[in-house]
Amino acid sequence: MNPINQSPAWRKLQQRAEGIGKLSMRQLFAEDVSRAERMSVDACGIHLDYSKNLVDDDILQQLGMLIETADVGGWRDRMTAGDAINNTEQRAVLHMALRNRGDRPYRVGGDDVMPGVLGVLAQMRAFSEAVRSGAWLGHGGKPMTDVVSIGIGGSSLGPMMVCEALQAYQSPALRVHFVSNVDGAQLTQTLQSLDAETTLFVIASKTFTTQETLTNARTARAWCVDALGDEAAIARHFVAVSTNADEVAAFGIDTDNMFAFWDWVGGRYSLWSAIGLPIALAVGMERFEQLLAGAHAMDEHFIAAPTEANMPMILALLGIWNSNFLGAGSHAVIPYDQNLRNLPTYLQQADMESNGKRVTRDGMAIDYATGPVVWGQPGTDAQHSFFQLIHQGTRLVPTDFVLPLRSHYPVGDHHAKLVANCLAQSQALMQGKTAAEAEAELVAAGMAPEAVARLLPHKVFPGNRPSNLLLLEQVTPAALGALIALYEHKIFVQGIVWGLDSYDQWGVELGKQLAGKLLQVFADPSAGAGLDGSTAALVERYRRAGSEK
Ligand code: G6Q
């Protein structure tokens, strides 16, 4: 296939981008009272208003052509058919099978994967119900009060984000903690307040060879055995989630206490699998299944809806317009919901690890921008820190606002204020404030003409800055499932248009390799021959500090 940037639609979009200075969102809204209605779409309990983007009907139509040109539909079919669309790892990409609630068949190499998926869900149900009801007893005969999930990256961020997001559904009787960093601080601080007799560890690792996870797991194991005085305690206090039964057994966890998943589940797409066990423990299996159902509804929408009504495709195309044609290098996600505070962090991995690539699926160099830097923080806090740059800086930062209409915490007028702030931010980004408006305000405030002239440039907001508004009724398990799946499919569409493999992550390997070598150098300085001057000097400083192990 020719590179996407040589397609007629791409060229037309480039021409439109050259004349974009003439397009004013304010004016577009003034001229078309139906703009917001026309540029909104509802699916699976989510309302997307994308009318505050710098687009008109012609631009949207040309963007839609990219879906045809890149054969997104064909690739979507290949994905659901279980083809190895992760071609550099020769793996199928079937996270949709994990949340399949209907009768759509999912196969890998001709084998139906659904019996295995349903079997693990049943195992998760039995186990989570036993732990939550107090029927699962620890080595000393007591029920569990705390779960510590040890994992990193894709084996941690999803469950952690979801558990936080669904905090309102959790009971204080079973607290769930997450430990990911190899920095001993995190594990130490977590264990400090826990009682080994009532603590359950979930060791979540697809490969069961990840340095950070295995290091934390071994330390946790020693803590548990030390406190309970018996190796046999491991059987009641440790379970594993992995694809690697041999390593799980070698670690000392009975494989009866192992929850399996499969190589066709990518780490950052795995919260729907047994990697989601901490979610089921935190909020119950029923709610975990509602999360799956919400994601499944979004899958079916993504599969069936035409481009112009397809929410993931629309978000993907707007992202492409903003980054490839309007030059945005980053994308902000601002949830107006404190419990969604880690949504930006989660999406950072989902998006940047998937689409932060510089060669096509066939290994050809890419000469257009691919995945943006994804970042964000909850509102309103974000307004009081970096929104200055989004409103008046020299960079274009397209922003997704995520807003639940109802709060789980109805206290006073807090939620009304939260909603007003969110809507106001997207309105401000769109309309800005002209020099004439700013001047009129200053004059009305009684400011002297020289002072007005001095201050005026600082008071102008250029506006015309793109944002999407994603409204949810409330952050329920189903709505959250749909929201996460929406972003997953957006990432898929963008990866296909950019022609890259969204499902590998070779870029994380080099640092791991070098860290392994440096650990050898710490143990044996002669292994450091050939190190570059900077690294050698830093190793030496570390050695002189005297704590190398
Ligand atoms: C995700 C990545 C990566 C992975 C972690 C943990 O897509 O592959 O974040 O999830 O490195 O790997 P393990 O689950 O094998 O420990």
Boltz pocket constraint, residues with backbone or C-beta under 6 A from the ligand:
constraints:
  - pocket:
      binder: B
      contacts: [[A, 152], [A, 153], [A, 154], [A, 155], [A, 204], [A, 205], [A, 206], [A, 207], [A, 208], [A, 209], [A, 210], [A, 213], [A, 266], [A, 267], [A, 268], [A, 269], [A, 353], [A, 505]]
      max_distance: 6.0
